[in-house]
Amino acid sequence: MSKKFCFGLFLLIFINMYLHSTPLKLFGEELFTRNSATHILSAGFLYCYSYEMLENTSSLDKSKSVMVSFSITNMIGLFKEIFDEKQRGNKFSYKDIFCNLVGSAMMYAMWR
């Protein structure tokens, strides 16, 4: 995937969030919401940050840095959802896990 395609897709997701159309649903929850955008952006940021830190400060090569960064980013998202489930009034959200995966995958595609 080219960087222009990824950026365009990223932009379409956020434009769609603010439109007043019938929202898409994933796992019974609205897909393009501000919460989804937060998960996508934070996962993308965490991926980029951890990748740059690993590649520049450790002896890992590029492919291992990608693998470890992707794993770290999505484990943080998973632990956050587990923590949310333990709090009163919150629940585990598969949609948020999906958005974390999308954010880290999009940043992988744009950052490489």
TORPA-4810 file (N, C-alpha, C, O; in nm, 3 decimals):
<nodes>
NODE_1_0.084_-0.119_0.000_0.000_0.000_0.000_0.088_0.124_0.000_0.190_0.130_0.068_M
NODE_2_0.047_0.223_-0.076_0.124_0.346_-0.080_0.085_0.437_0.037_-0.020_0.421_0.098_S
NODE_3_0.173_0.531_0.065_0.146_0.625_0.174_0.024_0.712_0.142_-0.053_0.745_0.232_K
NODE_4_0.008_0.748_0.015_-0.107_0.831_-0.022_-0.238_0.755_0.000_-0.336_0.813_0.047_K
NODE_5_-0.239_0.627_-0.034_-0.360_0.546_-0.013_-0.392_0.536_0.135_-0.507_0.555_0.175_F
NODE_6_-0.292_0.508_0.217_-0.313_0.496_0.361_-0.361_0.627_0.421_-0.453_0.629_0.503_C
NODE_7_-0.299_0.737_0.379_-0.341_0.867_0.430_-0.484_0.898_0.388_-0.562_0.950_0.467_F
NODE_8_-0.518_0.866_0.263_-0.654_0.889_0.215_-0.756_0.808_0.291_-0.863_0.858_0.325_G
NODE_9_-0.723_0.682_0.318_-0.813_0.596_0.395_-0.828_0.649_0.537_-0.939_0.652_0.591_L
NODE_10_-0.718_0.689_0.596_-0.719_0.747_0.731_-0.808_0.870_0.734_-0.888_0.887_0.826_F
NODE_11_-0.795_0.955_0.633_-0.875_1.077_0.625_-1.024_1.047_0.607_-1.108_1.111_0.669_L
NODE_12_-1.056_0.950_0.523_-1.196_0.912_0.503_-1.261_0.861_0.631_-1.378_0.890_0.658_L
NODE_13_-1.186_0.787_0.710_-1.240_0.737_0.837_-1.282_0.854_0.925_-1.390_0.853_0.983_I
NODE_14_-1.196_0.955_0.936_-1.226_1.065_1.026_-1.331_1.161_0.970_-1.405_1.222_1.047_F
NODE_15_-1.338_1.174_0.840_-1.446_1.254_0.780_-1.580_1.185_0.805_-1.679_1.251_0.837_I
NODE_16_-1.582_1.055_0.788_-1.705_0.979_0.808_-1.755_0.987_0.952_-1.875_0.980_0.977_N
NODE_17_-1.663_1.003_1.047_-1.701_1.014_1.187_-1.795_1.131_1.212_-1.886_1.123_1.294_M
NODE_18_-1.772_1.239_1.141_-1.846_1.361_1.167_-1.968_1.380_1.078_-2.041_1.477_1.093_Y
NODE_19_-1.991_1.290_0.985_-2.110_1.298_0.902_-2.231_1.249_0.980_-2.218_1.164_1.068_L
NODE_20_-2.347_1.301_0.947_-2.469_1.261_1.017_-2.543_1.154_0.937_-2.662_1.168_0.909_H
NODE_21_-2.473_1.051_0.901_-2.535_0.940_0.829_-2.556_0.824_0.925_-2.512_0.829_1.040_S
NODE_22_-2.621_0.721_0.878_-2.640_0.603_0.962_-2.503_0.541_0.986_-2.434_0.504_0.891_T
NODE_23_-2.464_0.528_1.111_-2.329_0.480_1.139_-2.313_0.331_1.108_-2.406_0.251_1.123_P
NODE_24_-2.193_0.296_1.064_-2.160_0.155_1.046_-2.146_0.092_1.184_-2.106_0.158_1.279_L
NODE_25_-2.179_-0.035_1.194_-2.167_-0.103_1.323_-2.071_-0.220_1.312_-2.066_-0.288_1.209_K
NODE_26_-1.996_-0.241_1.418_-1.903_-0.353_1.429_-1.917_-0.408_1.569_-1.903_-0.334_1.666_L
NODE_27_-1.944_-0.536_1.581_-1.967_-0.601_1.710_-2.079_-0.532_1.788_-2.073_-0.524_1.910_F
NODE_28_-2.179_-0.482_1.717_-2.295_-0.420_1.781_-2.271_-0.278_1.829_-2.358_-0.222_1.896_G
NODE_29_-2.156_-0.220_1.798_-2.125_-0.083_1.840_-2.100_0.002_1.717_-2.056_-0.048_1.613_E
NODE_30_-2.127_0.133_1.728_-2.099_0.223_1.617_-1.949_0.225_1.591_-1.869_0.235_1.684_E
NODE_31_-1.913_0.216_1.464_-1.771_0.202_1.430_-1.696_0.334_1.429_-1.592_0.345_1.494_L
NODE_32_-1.745_0.435_1.360_-1.671_0.559_1.345_-1.722_0.663_1.445_-1.811_0.742_1.414_F
NODE_33_-1.666_0.660_1.564_-1.700_0.755_1.669_-1.572_0.822_1.715_-1.463_0.787_1.670_T
NODE_34_-1.584_0.918_1.803_-1.463_0.982_1.857_-1.380_0.882_1.936_-1.257_0.889_1.936_R
NODE_35_-1.446_0.789_2.004_-1.373_0.686_2.077_-1.291_0.600_1.982_-1.176_0.566_2.011_N
NODE_36_-1.349_0.566_1.868_-1.276_0.488_1.768_-1.155_0.565_1.717_-1.047_0.510_1.702_S
NODE_37_-1.175_0.694_1.691_-1.065_0.777_1.644_-0.954_0.784_1.747_-0.836_0.781_1.713_A
NODE_38_-0.992_0.794_1.874_-0.893_0.797_1.980_-0.812_0.669_1.983_-0.690_0.672_1.998_T
NODE_39_-0.879_0.556_1.969_-0.808_0.428_1.969_-0.716_0.415_1.847_-0.603_0.367_1.860_H
NODE_40_-0.764_0.456_1.730_-0.682_0.447_1.609_-0.559_0.537_1.620_-0.448_0.494_1.590_I
NODE_41_-0.579_0.661_1.663_-0.468_0.755_1.674_-0.369_0.716_1.783_-0.248_0.724_1.762_L
NODE_42_-0.419_0.674_1.898_-0.327_0.638_2.006_-0.249_0.511_1.972_-0.130_0.502_2.004_S
NODE_43_-0.312_0.414_1.908_-0.240_0.294_1.866_-0.135_0.328_1.761_-0.025_0.275_1.763_A
NODE_44_-0.170_0.417_1.669_-0.073_0.460_1.569_0.046_0.531_1.632_0.161_0.507_1.595_G
NODE_45_0.018_0.619_1.728_0.125_0.690_1.798_0.213_0.592_1.875_0.336_0.599_1.866_F
NODE_46_0.152_0.501_1.950_0.230_0.404_2.027_0.316_0.316_1.937_0.430_0.284_1.971_L
NODE_47_0.260_0.277_1.822_0.338_0.195_1.728_0.461_0.273_1.680_0.573_0.222_1.684_Y
NODE_48_0.440_0.396_1.634_0.552_0.476_1.582_0.657_0.502_1.689_0.777_0.490_1.664_C
NODE_49_0.611_0.536_1.807_0.704_0.566_1.917_0.785_0.443_1.954_0.908_0.450_1.965_Y
NODE_50_0.718_0.330_1.974_0.791_0.209_2.015_0.882_0.160_1.903_0.992_0.111_1.930_S
NODE_51_0.839_0.173_1.778_0.923_0.131_1.665_1.050_0.215_1.658_1.160_0.161_1.645_Y
NODE_52_1.035_0.345_1.666_1.153_0.432_1.660_1.247_0.408_1.777_1.369_0.405_1.760_E
NODE_53_1.191_0.389_1.896_1.275_0.362_2.013_1.350_0.231_1.997_1.470_0.224_2.024_M
NODE_54_1.281_0.127_1.952_1.347_-0.003_1.937_1.452_-0.001_1.826_1.560_-0.057_1.842_L
NODE_55_1.420_0.061_1.715_1.513_0.061_1.603_1.637_0.145_1.632_1.747_0.111_1.589_E
NODE_56_1.620_0.255_1.704_1.732_0.346_1.728_1.811_0.317_1.854_1.927_0.356_1.863_N
NODE_57_1.753_0.249_1.952_1.823_0.230_2.079_1.852_0.085_2.113_1.916_0.058_2.215_T
NODE_58_1.807_-0.009_2.032_1.833_-0.150_2.062_1.908_-0.214_1.947_1.930_-0.153_1.842_S
NODE_59_1.947_-0.337_1.967_2.021_-0.409_1.863_1.928_-0.489_1.771_1.974_-0.570_1.691_S
NODE_60_1.797_-0.465_1.782_1.702_-0.537_1.698_1.708_-0.484_1.555_1.726_-0.365_1.532_L
NODE_61_1.692_-0.575_1.459_1.685_-0.530_1.321_1.544_-0.478_1.291_1.456_-0.481_1.378_D
NODE_62_1.524_-0.431_1.169_1.398_-0.364_1.133_1.277_-0.456_1.147_1.174_-0.414_1.200_K
NODE_63_1.287_-0.580_1.099_1.171_-0.669_1.102_1.132_-0.707_1.245_1.014_-0.719_1.276_S
NODE_64_1.232_-0.726_1.331_1.200_-0.758_1.471_1.144_-0.636_1.543_1.056_-0.650_1.628_K
NODE_65_1.193_-0.519_1.510_1.139_-0.396_1.570_0.992_-0.378_1.533_0.912_-0.337_1.616_S
NODE_66_0.958_-0.410_1.408_0.819_-0.401_1.364_0.732_-0.498_1.443_0.625_-0.462_1.491_V
NODE_67_0.779_-0.623_1.455_0.702_-0.725_1.525_0.680_-0.690_1.672_0.569_-0.700_1.724_M
NODE_68_0.787_-0.647_1.738_0.778_-0.614_1.880_0.691_-0.490_1.900_0.610_-0.487_1.993_V
NODE_69_0.705_-0.390_1.816_0.623_-0.268_1.828_0.476_-0.298_1.808_0.391_-0.248_1.882_S
NODE_70_0.445_-0.378_1.707_0.306_-0.416_1.682_0.249_-0.491_1.802_0.135_-0.467_1.843_F
NODE_71_0.328_-0.582_1.858_0.283_-0.661_1.974_0.263_-0.573_2.097_0.162_-0.584_2.166_S
NODE_72_0.359_-0.485_2.123_0.349_-0.397_2.240_0.225_-0.309_2.229_0.148_-0.296_2.325_I
NODE_73_0.206_-0.249_2.114_0.092_-0.159_2.093_-0.040_-0.229_2.118_-0.126_-0.176_2.188_T
NODE_74_-0.057_-0.346_2.062_-0.185_-0.415_2.075_-0.203_-0.482_2.211_-0.316_-0.502_2.254_N
NODE_75_-0.094_-0.515_2.279_-0.106_-0.566_2.416_-0.151_-0.454_2.510_-0.232_-0.478_2.600_M
NODE_76_-0.099_-0.334_2.490_-0.143_-0.220_2.572_-0.293_-0.198_2.553_-0.366_-0.175_2.649_I
NODE_77_-0.340_-0.204_2.428_-0.483_-0.189_2.401_-0.566_-0.299_2.464_-0.674_-0.273_2.517_G
NODE_78_-0.515_-0.422_2.460_-0.587_-0.534_2.521_-0.594_-0.518_2.672_-0.700_-0.539_2.732_L
NODE_79_-0.483_-0.480_2.735_-0.483_-0.459_2.880_-0.576_-0.345_2.920_-0.640_-0.351_3.025_F
NODE_80_-0.584_-0.242_2.837_-0.675_-0.131_2.865_-0.820_-0.178_2.864_-0.900_-0.136_2.947_K
NODE_81_-0.854_-0.264_2.768_-0.991_-0.317_2.762_-1.020_-0.410_2.879_-1.132_-0.409_2.932_E
NODE_82_-0.924_-0.488_2.921_-0.942_-0.574_3.039_-0.963_-0.488_3.162_-1.048_-0.518_3.245_I
NODE_83_-0.886_-0.379_3.174_-0.902_-0.286_3.285_-1.040_-0.221_3.281_-1.104_-0.207_3.385_F
NODE_84_-1.086_-0.182_3.162_-1.219_-0.122_3.148_-1.329_-0.217_3.193_-1.426_-0.175_3.256_D
NODE_85_-1.313_-0.346_3.162_-1.415_-0.443_3.199_-1.428_-0.456_3.350_-1.537_-0.486_3.401_E
NODE_86_-1.320_-0.433_3.422_-1.322_-0.444_3.569_-1.388_-0.324_3.636_-1.428_-0.332_3.752_K
NODE_87_-1.400_-0.213_3.564_-1.462_-0.094_3.622_-1.613_-0.100_3.608_-1.666_-0.153_3.510_Q
NODE_88_-1.681_-0.045_3.705_-1.826_-0.043_3.703_-1.876_0.048_3.590_-1.827_0.159_3.572_R
NODE_89_-1.972_-0.003_3.515_-2.031_0.074_3.407_-1.958_0.064_3.274_-2.005_0.117_3.173_G
NODE_90_-1.846_-0.003_3.271_-1.771_-0.021_3.146_-1.777_-0.166_3.104_-1.813_-0.253_3.182_N
NODE_91_-1.741_-0.190_2.979_-1.739_-0.328_2.929_-1.622_-0.346_2.834_-1.567_-0.249_2.782_K
NODE_92_-1.587_-0.470_2.812_-1.482_-0.505_2.716_-1.535_-0.478_2.577_-1.647_-0.520_2.544_F
NODE_93_-1.458_-0.411_2.495_-1.505_-0.373_2.361_-1.415_-0.434_2.254_-1.298_-0.399_2.241_S
NODE_94_-1.473_-0.525_2.177_-1.400_-0.583_2.064_-1.377_-0.479_1.955_-1.279_-0.486_1.881_Y
NODE_95_-1.468_-0.384_1.946_-1.453_-0.276_1.848_-1.327_-0.195_1.877_-1.255_-0.158_1.784_K
NODE_96_-1.301_-0.168_2.004_-1.181_-0.092_2.040_-1.054_-0.171_2.008_-0.954_-0.114_1.964_D
NODE_97_-1.058_-0.302_2.029_-0.944_-0.387_1.993_-0.921_-0.380_1.842_-0.808_-0.368_1.796_I
NODE_98_-1.030_-0.387_1.766_-1.020_-0.377_1.620_-0.961_-0.242_1.579_-0.875_-0.237_1.491_F
NODE_99_-1.005_-0.135_1.643_-0.953_-0.002_1.610_-0.805_0.010_1.644_-0.730_0.076_1.572_C
NODE_100_-0.762_-0.053_1.753_-0.619_-0.055_1.786_-0.540_-0.126_1.678_-0.433_-0.080_1.638_N
NODE_101_-0.592_-0.238_1.630_-0.525_-0.312_1.522_-0.517_-0.228_1.395_-0.415_-0.226_1.327_L
NODE_102_-0.626_-0.159_1.364_-0.629_-0.074_1.244_-0.527_0.039_1.256_-0.453_0.067_1.162_V
NODE_103_-0.522_0.103_1.372_-0.427_0.213_1.391_-0.283_0.170_1.379_-0.203_0.237_1.313_G
NODE_104_-0.248_0.058_1.441_-0.109_0.013_1.432_-0.076_-0.039_1.292_0.035_-0.020_1.244_S
NODE_105_-0.172_-0.104_1.226_-0.147_-0.154_1.090_-0.133_-0.038_0.991_-0.050_-0.043_0.900_A
NODE_106_-0.215_0.067_1.007_-0.204_0.182_0.917_-0.072_0.254_0.936_-0.011_0.299_0.839_M
NODE_107_-0.027_0.266_1.060_0.101_0.331_1.083_0.216_0.246_1.032_0.316_0.299_0.984_M
NODE_108_0.203_0.115_1.042_0.305_0.027_0.984_0.314_0.052_0.834_0.424_0.064_0.778_Y
NODE_109_0.199_0.060_0.769_0.197_0.081_0.624_0.253_0.218_0.585_0.319_0.231_0.482_A
NODE_110_0.227_0.320_0.667_0.275_0.454_0.635_0.420_0.477_0.677_0.492_0.553_0.614_M
NODE_111_0.462_0.411_0.784_0.592_0.439_0.846_0.706_0.362_0.783_0.821_0.404_0.796_W
NODE_112_0.679_0.251_0.717_0.790_0.167_0.668_0.864_0.225_0.553_0.958_0.163_0.503_R
</nodes>
